[in-house]
């Protein structure tokens, strides 16, 4: 527990400068590094470590988060709001090339690369890269400097309070075949405390941020939705670990495992928050 706490504190201290300077290229580069490490860990888990698979995947993982910021800078001023569509149009082409490349590798591997493992490689890489890229897109939304913080805050608050609530009050196992230690009580406790922290965050912004009016009902809704999704994201990657018989995705973060062990919930929440903010005419956190 001590090792886990020390790692969490150090990791937070490392992240703070990148969060503060999130409007610079330091932030997408930081996210790109996390994306590349995460993809490497997933390839290692699946057993797809050959250079002809690993190298293109890592390049794909590093390029797309940085390109999200590049597209903002190229198009935001000339056509406000259009950079996201242009970015996803570019991403669609890159993804199709990457997928076709992996499938062709399977065809010419003479059975050495199982098509199921190729499919899992593509699915997990695509999910990871698009999700990390979504964090950059969120940061570049209107009021994004306040919104993207929620993507990190929600999963970690949920995780901490789910653990504590489960330890103190947990009696009913949530999904023991996937994650034996998680409880129903812990999941509910994490959700409620996450939502409460979101409301406090909104209250602080109301008082401290100039020109911001918080919509508390929207904040409560997104707190509940994000907490549920982040917990499901954690379970999804636990299921993958069980399938391939590993305990952790890596050893980079002592007490936590690898990048995917720590950021699985974050990347689950990010694209869904982005989807919600695409409904900006009916769903807004701030005025």
C-alpha positions as CSV (number, residue, x, y, z in Angstrom):
1,X,0.0,0.0,0.0
2,X,2.9,2.4,0.8
3,X,4.6,1.7,-2.5
4,X,1.3,2.3,-4.3
5,X,0.8,5.6,-2.5
6,X,4.3,6.8,-3.1
7,X,4.0,6.0,-6.8
8,X,0.7,7.8,-7.1
9,X,2.2,10.9,-5.4
10,X,5.2,10.9,-7.7
11,X,3.1,10.3,-10.8
12,X,0.8,13.2,-9.8
13,X,3.8,15.5,-9.4
14,X,5.2,14.5,-12.8
15,X,1.8,15.2,-14.4
16,X,1.1,18.6,-12.9
17,X,3.5,20.6,-15.2
18,X,2.0,19.0,-18.3
19,X,-1.5,19.7,-17.1
20,X,-0.6,23.3,-16.3
21,X,1.0,23.8,-19.7
22,X,-1.7,21.7,-21.5
23,X,-2.2,24.4,-24.2
24,X,1.4,23.8,-25.4
25,X,2.8,20.9,-27.3
26,X,4.3,19.5,-24.1
27,X,0.9,18.0,-23.3
28,X,0.1,16.1,-26.5
29,X,3.7,14.8,-26.5
30,X,3.2,13.6,-22.9
31,X,-0.1,11.9,-23.9
32,X,1.6,10.4,-27.0
33,X,4.3,8.9,-24.8
34,X,1.6,7.3,-22.6
35,X,-0.2,6.1,-25.7
36,X,3.0,4.5,-27.1
37,X,3.8,2.8,-23.8
38,X,0.3,1.5,-23.5
39,X,0.3,0.1,-27.0
40,X,3.7,-1.6,-26.3
41,X,2.2,-3.2,-23.1
42,X,-0.8,-4.5,-25.0
43,X,1.3,-6.0,-27.8
44,X,3.5,-7.6,-25.1
45,X,0.3,-9.0,-23.4
46,X,-1.1,-10.4,-26.7
47,X,2.3,-11.8,-27.8
48,X,2.6,-9.5,-30.9
49,X,6.2,-8.3,-30.3
50,X,7.7,-8.8,-33.7
51,X,9.1,-5.5,-35.1
52,X,6.9,-5.6,-38.2
53,X,3.8,-5.4,-36.0
54,X,5.2,-3.5,-33.0
55,X,6.9,-0.6,-34.8
56,X,4.0,0.6,-37.0
57,X,1.7,0.3,-34.0
58,X,3.9,2.4,-31.8
59,X,4.3,5.0,-34.5
60,X,0.5,5.1,-35.0
61,X,0.1,5.4,-31.2
62,X,2.5,8.4,-31.0
63,X,1.4,10.3,-34.1
64,X,-2.4,10.6,-33.6
65,X,-2.4,12.4,-30.2
66,X,0.1,15.0,-31.5
67,X,-1.8,15.3,-34.8
68,X,-4.9,16.3,-32.8
69,X,-3.2,19.4,-31.6
70,X,-1.6,20.0,-35.0
71,X,-5.1,20.0,-36.6
72,X,-6.3,22.5,-34.1
73,X,-3.5,24.9,-34.9
74,X,-3.9,24.5,-38.6
75,X,-7.7,24.9,-38.8
76,X,-9.2,26.4,-35.6
77,X,-8.5,30.0,-36.5
78,X,-9.6,29.8,-40.2
79,X,-12.7,27.7,-39.5
80,X,-13.6,27.5,-35.8
81,X,-15.0,24.2,-34.7
82,X,-14.0,22.3,-37.9
83,X,-10.6,21.0,-36.8
84,X,-12.2,17.9,-35.0
85,X,-14.0,16.8,-38.2
86,X,-10.9,17.3,-40.3
87,X,-8.8,15.4,-37.7
88,X,-11.2,12.4,-37.7
89,X,-11.3,12.4,-41.5
90,X,-7.5,12.1,-41.4
91,X,-7.6,9.5,-38.7
92,X,-10.1,7.4,-40.7
93,X,-7.5,7.1,-43.5
94,X,-4.6,6.3,-41.2
95,X,-6.7,3.6,-39.4
96,X,-7.7,1.9,-42.6
97,X,-4.1,1.7,-43.8
98,X,-3.0,0.4,-40.4
99,X,-5.7,-2.3,-40.4
100,X,-5.1,-3.4,-43.9
101,X,-1.4,-3.6,-43.2
102,X,-2.0,-5.9,-40.2
103,X,-4.4,-8.2,-42.2
104,X,-1.9,-8.5,-45.0
105,X,0.8,-9.5,-42.5
106,X,-1.5,-12.3,-41.3
107,X,-2.0,-13.5,-44.9
108,X,1.7,-13.7,-45.7
109,X,2.8,-15.0,-42.3
110,X,2.1,-18.6,-43.3
111,X,0.1,-19.2,-40.1
112,X,2.7,-17.6,-37.8
113,X,0.4,-14.7,-37.0
114,X,-3.0,-15.9,-35.8
115,X,-5.8,-13.8,-37.3
116,X,-7.5,-13.6,-34.0
117,X,-4.5,-12.1,-32.3
118,X,-4.1,-9.7,-35.2
119,X,-7.8,-8.7,-34.7
120,X,-7.2,-8.2,-30.9
121,X,-4.0,-6.2,-31.7
122,X,-5.9,-3.9,-33.9
123,X,-8.9,-3.5,-31.6
124,X,-6.9,-2.7,-28.5
125,X,-4.5,-0.4,-30.3
126,X,-7.3,1.5,-32.0
127,X,-9.2,1.8,-28.7
128,X,-6.1,3.0,-26.8
129,X,-4.9,5.5,-29.4
130,X,-8.3,7.1,-30.2
131,X,-9.0,7.4,-26.5
132,X,-5.8,9.1,-25.7
133,X,-6.3,11.4,-28.7
134,X,-9.7,12.3,-27.3
135,X,-8.1,13.8,-24.3
136,X,-6.3,16.3,-26.5
137,X,-9.5,17.1,-28.5
138,X,-11.3,17.7,-25.2
139,X,-8.6,20.1,-24.0
140,X,-9.1,22.1,-27.2
141,X,-12.9,22.5,-26.8
142,X,-14.4,25.7,-25.5
143,X,-13.7,25.7,-21.7
144,X,-11.6,22.7,-22.4
145,X,-9.0,23.8,-19.8
146,X,-11.6,22.9,-17.2
147,X,-13.2,19.9,-18.9
148,X,-10.2,17.7,-19.6
149,X,-9.2,17.6,-16.0
150,X,-12.4,15.7,-15.3
151,X,-11.1,12.8,-17.5
152,X,-8.3,12.2,-15.0
153,X,-10.1,13.2,-11.9
154,X,-13.1,10.9,-12.3
155,X,-11.4,7.6,-12.8
156,X,-8.9,8.1,-10.0
157,X,-11.4,9.4,-7.5
158,X,-13.7,6.5,-8.4
159,X,-10.9,4.1,-8.0
160,X,-9.7,5.4,-4.6
161,X,-13.2,5.5,-3.1
162,X,-14.3,2.3,-4.7
163,X,-11.3,0.6,-3.0
164,X,-12.0,2.2,0.4
165,X,-15.8,1.7,0.3
166,X,-15.3,-1.9,-0.8
167,X,-12.7,-2.5,1.9
168,X,-15.0,-1.1,4.7
169,X,-18.4,-2.1,3.5
170,X,-18.0,-4.6,0.6
171,X,-20.0,-7.8,1.0
172,X,-21.3,-8.6,-2.5
173,X,-18.8,-9.4,-5.3
174,X,-19.3,-7.4,-8.5
175,X,-17.9,-9.7,-11.2
176,X,-15.6,-12.2,-9.5
177,X,-14.7,-14.0,-12.7
178,X,-13.2,-10.8,-14.1
179,X,-12.0,-8.9,-11.0
180,X,-12.3,-10.9,-7.7
181,X,-11.7,-8.0,-5.3
182,X,-14.3,-5.6,-6.7
183,X,-17.6,-5.3,-4.9
184,X,-21.0,-3.8,-5.6
185,X,-20.7,-1.6,-2.5
186,X,-17.3,-0.4,-3.7
187,X,-18.7,0.4,-7.2
188,X,-21.6,2.4,-5.7
189,X,-19.3,4.2,-3.3
190,X,-16.9,5.2,-6.0
191,X,-19.7,6.5,-8.2
192,X,-21.3,8.6,-5.4
193,X,-18.0,10.1,-4.2
194,X,-16.9,10.9,-7.8
195,X,-20.1,12.7,-8.4
196,X,-19.7,14.6,-5.1
197,X,-16.2,15.7,-6.1
198,X,-17.5,16.9,-9.4
199,X,-20.0,19.1,-7.7
200,X,-17.3,20.5,-5.5
201,X,-15.1,21.1,-8.5
202,X,-18.0,23.0,-10.2
203,X,-18.5,25.0,-7.0
204,X,-14.8,26.0,-7.0
205,X,-14.9,27.0,-10.6
206,X,-18.1,29.1,-9.9
207,X,-16.2,31.0,-7.3
208,X,-12.7,31.2,-8.7
209,X,-13.0,31.2,-12.6
210,X,-14.0,34.5,-14.2
211,X,-16.9,34.3,-16.7
212,X,-17.8,30.7,-15.8
213,X,-21.3,29.7,-14.8
214,X,-21.6,26.0,-13.9
215,X,-24.6,23.8,-14.8
216,X,-24.7,21.5,-11.8
217,X,-27.3,19.1,-13.1
218,X,-25.1,18.5,-16.2
219,X,-22.1,18.1,-13.9
220,X,-23.9,15.4,-11.8
221,X,-25.0,13.6,-14.9
222,X,-21.5,13.5,-16.4
223,X,-20.1,12.5,-13.0
224,X,-22.4,9.4,-12.9
225,X,-21.8,8.5,-16.6
226,X,-18.1,8.9,-16.4
227,X,-17.8,6.9,-13.2
228,X,-19.8,4.0,-14.6
229,X,-17.8,4.1,-17.9
230,X,-14.4,4.3,-16.1
231,X,-15.3,1.3,-13.9
232,X,-16.4,-0.7,-17.0
233,X,-13.1,0.3,-18.7
234,X,-11.2,-1.1,-15.8
235,X,-13.1,-4.4,-16.0
236,X,-12.6,-4.6,-19.8
237,X,-8.8,-4.5,-19.4
238,X,-9.0,-6.9,-16.4
239,X,-10.8,-9.3,-18.7
240,X,-8.0,-9.0,-21.3
241,X,-5.4,-9.7,-18.7
242,X,-7.2,-12.8,-17.6
243,X,-7.5,-14.1,-21.1
244,X,-3.8,-13.8,-21.7
245,X,-2.8,-14.9,-18.2
246,X,-1.0,-11.9,-16.9
247,X,-1.3,-10.0,-13.6
248,X,-0.2,-6.6,-14.8
249,X,0.4,-5.0,-18.1
250,X,3.9,-3.7,-17.0
251,X,6.2,-2.7,-14.2
252,X,6.7,1.0,-15.0
253,X,4.6,2.2,-12.0
254,X,5.5,0.2,-8.9
255,X,2.4,-0.9,-7.0
256,X,0.2,0.0,-9.9
257,X,1.7,-2.1,-12.8
258,X,2.0,-0.5,-16.2
259,X,0.5,2.5,-18.0
260,X,-2.6,0.4,-19.0
261,X,-3.1,-0.7,-15.5
262,X,-3.3,2.9,-14.3
263,X,-4.9,4.7,-17.4
264,X,-7.4,2.0,-18.4
265,X,-10.2,3.9,-16.8
266,X,-9.0,7.3,-18.1
267,X,-9.0,6.2,-21.7
268,X,-12.4,4.6,-21.3
269,X,-14.0,7.8,-20.1
270,X,-12.3,10.2,-22.5
271,X,-14.1,9.4,-25.8
272,X,-17.5,9.2,-24.2
273,X,-17.1,12.6,-22.7
274,X,-16.1,13.9,-26.1
275,X,-19.3,12.4,-27.5
276,X,-21.4,14.2,-24.9
277,X,-19.8,17.5,-25.7
278,X,-20.6,16.9,-29.4
279,X,-24.2,17.4,-28.2
280,X,-23.2,20.8,-27.0
281,X,-26.5,22.4,-28.0
282,X,-28.4,20.2,-25.4
283,X,-25.6,19.4,-23.0
284,X,-23.3,22.0,-21.6
285,X,-21.3,22.1,-18.3
286,X,-20.4,25.8,-18.5
287,X,-21.7,29.1,-20.0
